[in-house]
Amino acid sequence: MKLALSICILMVLGLAGCEIFQQPRIDVARGKSLFAEQCAACHGADGRGSGSETFGLGVIPPDLTLFASANGGVFPRDQIMSVIDGYYRREHVFNPMPVFGEDDMGPTVIVGEDDSATPVPADLLALANYLESIQQK
């Protein structure tokens, strides 16, 4: 951002062109907003599975605040993102969880370094960051 600001200052001075590139948001606040829009109807505003749209589904959504405690205190980010985007699904005859990966989940961001760097949709990562932030200790 400092570089973009410097370039814009140069532009005001007539010394350079200015094109601001804004990084996709992957922060907890963005994830919370996405959760409220796309997930809370089933998973509840608090993530505990008590959303208004669960009536008549025949299955209770999981408590999303317990993933870390069920995994030895470590939030299973990759597994959670795989379920959200639809890559990993349990073998149920009826799974009411929508496949969010079929929709546009925003531009990709690179996660990891060097050979392990992986492009991940920004909204998917933002949702995972939010879910990690609501884990019970």
Phi, psi and omega in degrees: 000324179297320179296315178298320179295318179298317179296320179295323177297317177298323179295317178300324178281355180082020185256351181198162172277162182228120174227112183271126175255119180263126178295143175299144181279128177233012185285167182300320180297319177296316178298320179296319178296315177298319179299314180299322182285320193244345189237329188297333180302325178259317186272356180082152181300332181266359178080011185263008174091020184247037181287156183293335182276001182279343181297128179086359179286332182086000178214143179267126177300149181291157174284110185283357180269359186249007183299315181294315181295329178282351183238039176066027179088000181251127179287121183277069187309309184297318179295317180296315179296325179294324178288316181299314184279352175096358181295318179248121176228140174293156182276069176259145174297320180235115176236106184285352181292122177295155176268096184289338179293345177284342178263171177285118179255027175087176178294160180270152172237153181268125180246132181098181183229155175051235184290341181265004180294133184227133174284131182228136176302133185302317181293326177295316179293321178298317177299316179297320178297319177295313181299323176296325182288341182258011180292138177280140182274000000 
